Amino acid sequence: MDGLQRPVMVFGMGSALGGGTKSHGALRYLTGWDGHESASLLVLSPQGARLIVNSPFMAPLAVDSVPELAPVYAPPANWMSLIRLQVPTGDIGLIGIDELPTGMAGQLALVLRDDVEAAGFLDSMRLIKEPSALQVHRQGAAICDTLFVALPKFLRPGTSALSAQRELEALALSQGADYCRTWLTVRPVADRPRYWPSETGDFVAEGDQVLFGIALTVDGHWAHGIRTGSVGPLRQDHAALLRIVSDCLEAGLALARPGVALADLADAMEAAFAAGTSGLDMRAAQRFRFGHGLGLSYEDPILTDAFVQGYGLAEFPARPAGKGCILASGMVLELHPNLFLPRLGGAALGEMVIVTDQGPERPIRYPLAPRVFGQD
C-alpha cells in the first residue's frame, strides 16, 4: 500500500477455508502469501513490512515464497512483542478484524482497532483486475467447463450425487485448480444447494432434477458457475422455473457494461424475477442473492455489496442505500439467479462475467440450456 503514513496490520486466514474467508483475499492481494490451513498477520509501517505466520510448518514456505516480508513463525502469545519491534507505541489499525479468532484478539487487545478507512482503500484497489489476473480467472472458467462436460459420465441412475462430486472435485484438482467445492442437488424436487456427504448420498433416479454448482480457485483466483438439468426429460413445470431464472440472468447480463451502476443491474434482475414469479405462490419460496464479486475472495468486496443475502429469511431484505459501485472494465462478477419452491422444484443458473469495453465477456463456454442426463 504505497504512501502508507501510519501503521496498519492485515490479518488473513489461509485458503483452506475456501469461500468461508474474506480475509485471505485481502492478504493474498497484498503479498501473494497463502497460509493454507493457518492464519497469518502482516504488519505494515513506514519502516517496512513483516509477516507473522501462526504455524511452524508454514514458516519454511513463507521464507521461500515471500522473503521480502521477513516472515517469522510465532504463536499468538508472542505476536505483541514482534509487533512492538516494528511499531513501538500507539494503537494499530487492523484489516480483517471480523475473522480474527477470539484468542488472537485477546493477545492484541492493547493495540487493536478496526481500520475501516484502510480496509475501504484496500477494497477499492481490488475492484479492477490486472490483465494477468483476468487470464487466471479464465483458466478457472475453463476448468468449470471441463467439469460441466464430465458430469454425465458420473451421474447415472444407481449412482449417488456424492460419488459424482468426489470424482468431479478430483478432476478439477487434476486440471490445475488448487481448491474446488461443488454443490450437487439431485432429487425429484430440487430444494436447496446440497454440498456435504450427509445431504448428497441419495441415489440418482429417473425424473430427478439436477442442479450443479462449481466454485474453484486457480492460483487463488475464483471461478464459479451453475447449471440446471434433469435425469430424463425435463418436466414442464421445472422448465417454467428455469425460464424465470434465465430471464433474470439475461436482464443482468444486458447491463454488465462499463458506466452502469451495479445497483441498477441488481434492480433489473429483481424486476425480471418479480415479473416471472407474479403468478406463483411465493409465500414459502426460498432464494439466495443473485450475484457477487469474484477475485481473490469468493465474495470480492464492494461488488458483492449490491447483492443482499437473505437466504432462509421470511422476507428478502432490501439493499442498504449507497451500496454498489459503477461498473468498469476489468471487474469480475458472478451472476446466479435462483428460485426454490417447496413441492414444485428449483432452478439456478450461474455465469461468470468479466466487464469489458466491448460488453460482458462470459468465460464459461458451457451452454445455459438444461442438460438431460442418463441418456448419453
N, C-alpha and C positions, 0 to 999 in steps of 0.2 A: 504494500500500500504506500505508493510514493507520496512524499511530502508529509509523512507522519510527524505530528508535532507533540503528541502525548502518548504515553504507553497504552497498549491495548493487548489483551490476550484473546486467543481464538481456541475454543475447546472443540474437539471433534471425536465422535465415535468412529470406529472402523467400518469398512464396507460390509462386514458380515451381517449387519442388521438390514441390509438391502434398503427397501423403501421405508423402513422404520426409523431412519435417521435423516434429519436435515443438516445436522452439524457436520457430518462427514463431507458433504459437498462444499461447504464454505472453507474448511481446512484444506481440502484437496485442491480447490481452485487456487488458493494462495501458494501452496507448497508442492503439490503433486504427491504428497505423502498419504499412504493408506495404512492405518493401524490394524486393518482386518478385524480380528475379534477383540481388540483392545482400544482403549481411549488414549488420546494424546492432547497436549496443551502447547500451543505456540505462543511465545512471549515476544512481543514486538515493542521496541522502544527506539528513540532516536540514536541510541548507542549500538543497536544491532538486533539480531533475532536469535532465538533459541527454541528448539523443540524438545519437550519433555515427553517421554513415552512411558506408559503405565505397565509395560510388560518387558521383563528382561529378555524374553525370547524374540521380541521385535527390535531390540536395540541394534543388533548387528546389521539387520536390513536397513534400518534408518541411517546408520553411519555410512553404509554403502550407497544408498539412493539419494540422500539429501545432506551430504557432508557440510554444505554451506550453512546449514541451520545448527551446527554444533550439537547434534542430538545426544541426549543422555537419558538413561533409564533412571527413574526414581519412583518409589511408591508415593501415593498422595501425601503421606505424613511428612515427606521431605520436600514437597513442591514449594512450600513457602520460602524455605531457605534459598532455593535456587532462583526463585522469582526475585528475592531481595538482593541477590548478587547483581541483577540487571536493573532493577528498579528499587533503589534503596528506601525510598519513602513514598507515602501517599497511597491512595486507593488507585485501582487499575480497572478500566472497563473490560468487560468480558463479552465476546460474541459467542453464542451457543449456550447461554446460561440455562435455557429451558430444557436442555438434555443433560445437564451436569448432575451426576449422581449425588445423593444427599451426603454420603461420606466425604466425597471430594469437596463439596460445597462447604462442609463444616471446617475443613482444613484451610480453605481460602477465605473464610468469612471476614477476616480483618482487612482484606484488600478488595473484596469483590463488589462490583456494581454492574448492572446491566447497561451496556453501552449501546443504546438504541440508535444513536446517531451514526456510530461506526458501522453497526450492523446494516443500517439502511444504505450507507455508502457502498458497502461490500455487495449487497444485493443488487444495487443498480449497476455495478461493474460487471455482474454476471449475466445481465439481460441479453446482450448481443454476443453471439458466439463467433469466435475466430473461424476462418475457413478450415483450418486443420481440425478443429473440434467438430464442425459440421460434418466433415468427412468421416469421423469416427461414429457419429450418430447414424450416418448412412450405412456403415458397416454393421451396426446393431440392427438396423431395419432389415438388412439382407439376411441376417440370421433369423429374424422373425419370419421372413418369407420361407426360409428353409423348414421351420417348424410347422407353419401352416400347410405346406405341401406334404410334409411327412405324416400329419395327423391321421389320415385314413388308414395308413399301414398299421397303426396301433389301436385304432378304435373300431372294433368289430363286435357284433353280438357275442356274448360269452366272455369277453374281456372286461376289465374294470377301468374306470377313469384313472384310478390310482396308478395302475401299471403303465398306462399311456403317459401320464405325467412324468413318471420316473424316466421312461425312455426318452421323452422329448427334452427334458431338462438336461439329461446326459448328452443328448445330441447338440444342444446349444453350447455346452462347455467344449465339446469336441470341435465345434466350428469357430471357437475363439472368444466366446463370452466368458467373462470372469465371474459372473453371477447370473442366475436365472431362477425366477419363481413364476409358476404358471397357476392359473385357476381354470378348472375344467368342470363345468356343471353338465352332467349327462343324466337327465331324468325326464319322465313324462311331462312334468311341469318344471321348467327352469325357474328356481325360486330365489337364487342369490349366487354371488360368486362363491365357489367352493374350492378351497386350497389344500386342505390337510388330510392325512390318511383317515382320520376319524369321520370325514364327511365325503370322501370320494371313492369309497371301496365298493359301491354297488356295481353290479354287472350291467353292461350295456345291453339294451334290448330294442327291438324294432318299435318305432314310434317315439323314441326319446328325442327331446330337444338337446342340442349341443351348443354350449357357449364356451368359447376358448379364449382366454386372455393370457398374454405373454408380457412379462416385464423383465428385462435383462440389461446388463451393462457390458460394454466393451471399453476397457481401459477407464472404467469409472463413468462413462457417458451412457445415459439411459436410452433405451429403445422400448417401445410399448405399442401393442396392437391387440385388437379384439375382433373376433369373427363369430358369426352365429350360423348354425345349420341344423340338421336333423338326421336321425338314423332311419332311413326310409323316407318316403315322400313327406314334404313339409305340409303340415296342416294349414288350412286357410286362415284360421284364427291366429295361428302363430305367424303366418306371413303378414297379416294385418299389423301385428305388433312390430314386426321388423320394418315395415314401411314407415311407421311413426318415427322410429329412431333414425332411419335412413334419411327422411326428410329433415329431421333435426340436424343431422350431421351436415347435410348439403347446405343448410342455412348458415352454419358456422364456417364451412369452407369458402362460401361465397364472399365472406368478409375478412378472410385471413390474409390481409394485404397491408403494406405499409401505409401509415397515416390513419388507419381505422382505430377507434377506441376499442380496447379489448372488452370493456363493459358493453358496448353496442353489439359486439359479436356474441357475447354470452346472452344478452337480451333477445337477440334474434333466434338463438337456439331455443330459449324458453318459450318464445312466441310460437315457434313451429311445434313445439311439444304440446303447448296448450291447445292449439288448433287440432292436432292429431288425436288428442285424448278427450276432446269435448263431448263425445258420445259415450264414453266409458264410465263405469262406476269406479272412481279413483279413491274411495274412502279408505281402502286397505292397500293401496298401491305403495310400492317401495321403489326408490331410485337413489343413486348416488350422484355426486357432482358430474357435470357434463364435460369437464376438462381440467387441465392443469399445465403448468410449465414443465419442460424437461430440460435437463442439463446434467451437471454433476450431482444433482439431487433429483430424486424421483418427483418431488414436489418443488420444482425450482421456484424461488421466491419471486414476488411481485406478479409474475404471470399467473401464478396459481390463485392470487387473491381475488380475482374477478369471478371465480367459480366456488360458490359456497358449498361446503359439505354438510349434508343434512340426513345422511342415510340412517334409517331407523327412527327418525323423528316423525311424529304425527303430522306436523306441518313443516314443509321445507322452508328454511329461513330466508329472509331477503338479504341481498348483498349489502354490506355496510357502505355508506356513502363514501365516495372518493377512492374506492378500491379499483385496481387495474392500472393500465397504462396505455399509451399509444403504441400500436404495433410498428415495428421497424424491421428492415431486412436483417436477417441473421438470428432472429428469435425462433425458438423451437417450442411447439405446443403439442399436447396430446388432446384430441377431441374425442370423447367417448360417451355419447348419449345412450341412455339405457332406461328400461322400464320392466318392472316385475309386478305381475298381478296374480294374487292367490287364486288357485284352482283354474287359472287360464294358461299362464305361461310367462316367459320372459324374453327379452331381446336386448342385445347390446352390440354396438359397433365401435371400434376404436381405431383412430387413424393418427399417425404422426404427421405433423405439419411443420415444414420449415418455411418461414416467411421470407419471400424474395421480392425484388423489384418487379419481377415478371409474374408474380402471383404465387399462390400456395404450391410449394413442392411437397409431394406425398411420397416419401422414400420407401414405404412398404408397398410393394407391387401386387401383392396377392389380392384377388378381387373381393369386393364387398358383398357380392351376391351370395346367397345362402348355399352351402355345400351339402349335398346329400351323401351320407356315409353309409357304409355297409353294402354298397352296390358297385364298388370299384373293381 
